[in-house]
Amino acid sequence: MRATTLILAAALAAGCTSQDPAQTNDDLGAAGGDMTLLANGCPPLTAPVTTPDGGAGGDTWASYAQGFFAMYCTRCHSTTLTGSARNGAPDGYNWDDESAVRKRIDQIRTAVGVGNFMPPSDPRPPCDERRRIVRWIDADAP
């Protein structure tokens, strides 16, 4: 009985490690304590990564965020796309438009940093880029 329990415990533990080998325990702790849910290999960044007075590490819309959105988002979320070319992105959700990004910043944080479900196809940002855009957002998106 004891051997069966140990084997079962080991099997369950092995099955619960969906962690990306590059992911560190520090990254997981920074995810707000949820060390079990890793969407797209990244921890959900539920807790703030920084505060407005903690800064965005020098990142601004022009120096970082605009390029992030161009790389990962505007293939669907762009003012230049209409109809089926938007691949389901709702009208008005245009991440090449800074004011639209700022208007929906909380939704973007949830999609990119907490749920990690955007973008739904490659290229997808690696975990460090997701964390960096969330830090920019948490710093009040300078």
Beta strands, then each sheet from edge to edge (+ up, - down):
end
